[in-house]
Amino acid sequence: MSKETIEFLRENYELRDKTLMRGTLLSCTQVQIYVRKGVNRADFTTDPVTSKNKTTAKDRMREAFIELEKQNFRHAEGLFRDILNEGPFTLSVSECQNIIIGLASSLKEQTYEKKTQACSMLEALRSRNPLNEFGASTIPNLDLTLSLCEQAAGRYCVAEARLLALRNKGQDADEAAQCEPSGNFDFDQAQVKVWELMRKHELAEKLQLNLSGKPPGDSESSPSQPTDNDPA
């Protein structure tokens, strides 16, 4: 077992009397996810990783993301939780992070309680990892997913600030700078959406026009002027 995996387990599992306890809840990067009761696992250093169970874990993770893409959100949630219930013994740290992000994405599309749970999960994961100079998470897709969860939960101002950081826009950036494309279409489209939800329509329109390469005030719906060759 790699040093990175051992460190991950030490950080995210509680050892009691030299026994790894997962009986009440699984603390995965300080993310509390309820799991089966009465499940104990011996010291993780004695648990071998085989190619068979590693392949199975990866296949199940792939299946969960396929269900998420199909918008089968409750089924996807169950699959992600099942993987976490069994413990991330056969997955890398980045794969465990992806599972948490996938689980949060499935929760985002359900009840308000689950939307807020998704936000809390991702905030906890985010707090344990480094940020860039603009205050955005360095974990791929984490801040984008978190901002979408915040939008779904009605936390528009928080989502707006998070997306500006994700797009490398400083807090003191003027409107012109905020409306410049970041080079990442998904980040920019998420910013457009949250501005529309906040009724900041002018900012949303400017960024959308900049993304399309159109000058401000230009519109596809503007009728063309007739020419001399046009029929009467």
N, C-alpha and C positions, 0 to 999 in steps of 0.2 A: 504494500500500500504506500502511495507516494506521501511525501512530507506535506504537500499541499492539502491532500485529502484528510490526513490526520489532523492538521491544524483546523480545517473546516469543521470536523466533527467535534474537536475540543471546544470550539467557539459556540457551536449550535446545539450540543447535547449536554444534558446535565448528568454527571457521573455521581452515583450514590453507592457507597460501599463497594467501589470498583465494579459496579454493574450499571450498564447503560439503561436508563429508565425512559420508556416512551409511553408510560401508562396513562397519563392524564392529558398531556398535550405535547406537541412537537414544537420546539423552539428552533425555527430555521432562520438563522440570521436575525434573531429576536422577533421573528414573525410567529404569532401564536395561531396555530391551526389545530383544531380539535381532531383527535384520532381515536382509534380503538383503545379501550381500557384493558389493563392486565397484560400488556405486551412488554416483555423484558428482553433485552439482548445482552449477551456477555460483552466483555471489553472488546471494543471495535478492533483492537490490534490483533485479535485472534480470529477475526472473521475473514476468510479468504475471498478474493474476488476472482471468479472464473469467467472465461469467455462466454459461457452459456448464459449465466444470469445477467451479465453485462449487456449482451445482445437483447435479452428479453426486456430489460429496463429501457433501453433505447427504443425498441419497437413500441413499447407501451407509451412512451413519451411522444413518439411520432403519431400514434393513434389519437392521443389526446389533442394534439394540435390540429389534426385533420378534422376532428369533431368540432373544434373551435371554429375552424374555417367554414364548416358547414352550418354554423350558427346553432348547433345543438349544445347550447350553453350549459344546461344542467348535466347532461351526459359528460361533457368535457370537464366540468367541475369535479364530478365523481372520479374520473380517470386521473386527474391531477392529484386529487387528495389520496387516492389509492397508492400512487407512487410515493408520495410523502409519508404515508402511513408505514410503508415498509422500510423507510429510511434510505437516505441517499448514499448507501454504501458502495454502489457500483457505478455512480455517476460522478462526473467532474464538478468542480465548483461552479463553472459557467453553466453547465447543464442544470444544476440545482436552481440557479438564479433564473434560468429560462422557465423552469417549471413554476416557480413562484409568480413570474410575470404572466405566464399563461393562465394560471389559476385566477389571478387578479382580473385578467381580461374576460374570463368567463363570468366572474362575479359582477363585473361592471354592467352586464346586460340584464341583471335580474332585479331583485328588490332593493329598496333604498338602504336597508340594513346591510345587504351584501355589497352594495356600492361603497359604503363607508368602510366596511371591513377590507375591501380591496385597497382603498387609500391607505389605511393603517398598515397593512402588510408591506406595501411598497415603500412607504415612508420609513419603516423600520429597516428594511433591506438597504435602502439608500443611506441611512445614517451610519451604517457600518462600513462604508466604502468611500474612497476618495472622490472629491469633486474637482472640476476644472476651474480655471481662473474666473469664469463667469458664474460659478456656483451650480453648474449642471453636473449630474451624475456621469461617471465614466463607464457605467454598466450599459451596454447597448440596449436600447428600447425601453429602459426603465423609466426615464423622465417623460418620454412621450406617452407611454401607457399610463403613468401616474396622472399626467395632465388630462388625459381622456377620462380617467376615473373621476377626477375632481370635477370635470365638466358635467359628467353624468350625475354627480351628487350635488350639483348646483354651486360649487365653489369656484365661481368664475374668476374672481380676482386672483386667487392663488394659482389657478391654471394659467392665467395670463402672464403673471410674473415668471412662472416656471418655464413657459414656452419662450419668453424673451431671452432668458438665460440659456436655454437649449439652442436657440438660434444665434448665440454669441452676441447678444445685444445688451450693453450695459444698462444699469438702472437709470443712468442719466442721459441715455440716448434720446435724441429728439425724434419727432414723428417721422421725419424723412428717413432717418436711419432705421427706425423700427419697421418701416414699410419696405426696406430693401430686402430682396430675396436672400435667404441664407445659403442657398445651394442644396438644401435638402427639401424636396417637395412636400414630404409628409409633415415635417415640422411647420412649414409655412402654411399648409392647408389647415392644420390644427389651430394655428394662430388666427387665421381668417375666421374659422368657425367660432372660436371663443369670443372674438370681437363682435361677431354678429349676435351672439347670445347676450353680450353686454350692451348691445345697441350702439356700438361704436362703428357705425356703418361706413363712415368716411375712411377710417383706418383700414377696415376690411376691404373696401373697394380699391383703395390705393395699392395695397399689397397684392390683391388679385390681379389688378391691371399690370403691375410690375412683373408678376409671374407670367402673364400672357404676352408681355412685351408691348402692350398698348400704352399710348400716352394718356395721362389723366383726362377725363371727359370724353374719351373715345368710347363708342358703344357699338356692338355688333348689330344692334337693333335699329341703328340710325338708317333711314331710307336713303338710297343713293339718288343723286340728282339726275334728272333726265338729260339726255343728250339730243343733239339735232337729229341723230339717226334713229332715235327711239320712235316707235309707232305712236301715233296720237291716240 
